[in-house]
Amino acid sequence: MHNILLLGILQGFIICFLLFFTGPKHTDASILAKILLFFTLVCLNQYLYDSEWMQQNPYLNTGFYLVPLMVIMPIGPLIYQYIKTQQEPTYVPNKKERLWSLLIVIDMVPYVAAWIFLTGVLLNLLKNNPGPWGLFIDRWQQFADIPRWLSLTGGLFFSWRYIIKKNAPKNEKWAISFLKVFTIFLVLWLLQLILYMFPILQPLWWNKIAWYSIYVPLVILIYWLGLCGFLQSRSEKKRQKEHSLPLETFREINHLIIQAMETDLLYLNPDLNLSMLAQKINIPQKTISTILNQYEKKGFSEFVNNYRVEAFKKKVTKANLSLLTIIGVAQECGFSSQSTFQRIFKQTTGMSPSEYLKQYERTNK
């Protein structure tokens, strides 16, 4: 078991280096590197904890409690950021998502306590009695696994919801495989937590393997995630070099496209076509198509119609529904005909406009 952990640790560090230091920062590859790094450090923590040479050396044993290796809280938000960045290369976490990452303080409490104790002893402010401090750290680590599990659950939940809603066009197979594997790991971790929190439920063989029942799957996850994620990253990077614009150029042009939609409201024109948008922002049609297909994962018509559908939904929520006609509102939002509107709306939302209005009326009575 010990050697299995060591192999997982070495694999994790190698793939982290390849992902993080051989590509541009703030991409899906760098986020994947962070996820792998946190998992690798967790395995390293268990490896050192079980090592006799570590336990027999008082200096190394003390240093073990000072270095933050058990850091799990950020993995949930990182999973969500990874999935979103794959689909939207210009995605930037909003305020709530950044606050979610600050829950890392839960992981830091035991290490802060260790530093306070050591500093207090060295300055003769505290008695050299590590027993109560060690007990606090052990208890904290035990119960901190609950919010850690919940954070990972939240990351997977929001990622699944995003993928289902977005329909993950280009990287659907990889995104779904990525989330499925993490979901399986999440279930295994939950079973481990239940046995750990309620010893009465533990089978006789459980004490013989203890936490290795979760660390072995974690090593397998590191291997799979590292190799498959690295190959996926390389494949995507190669494809982008062959067929795409530099990310900086994309961001500039993408800003112009979004501005034309959200500020100039070009989508309200039912006759809007790619040529008109190209003329408006002074960018070649082919370039716009490349950006929409590669980064937005949409064709021009789908991109524009999404704005029209959202405009319809907003308009009907701000007006008296009894005074509205569906086709009238649809035309105000840029749809040229009722049949086109009905078809596009159902493709986008999964329900007809009348079904949407009935649902809205029921939930807002």
Buried (B, 14 or more C-beta within 10 A) or exposed (E): BEEBBBEBBEBBBBBBEBBBEEBEEBBBBBBBBBBBBBBBBBBBBBBBBBBEEBEEEEEEBEBBBEEBBBBBBBBBBBBBBBBBBBBBBBBEBEEEBEEBBEBBEBBBBBBEBBEEBBEBBEEEEBEEEBEEBBEBBEEBBEEBBEBBBEBBBBBBBBBBEBBEEBEBEBBBEBBBBBBEBBBEBBEBBBEBBEBBEEEEEEEEEBEEEBBBBBBBBBBBBBBEBBEBBBEBBBEBBEEBEEEBBEBEEBBEBBEBBEEBBEEEEBBBBBEBEBEEBBEBBEBEBEBBBBBBBBBBBBBBEBBBBBBBBBBBBEBBEEEEBEEBEBBEBBBBBBBEEBEBBBBBBBEBBEEBBEEBBEEBEEEEE
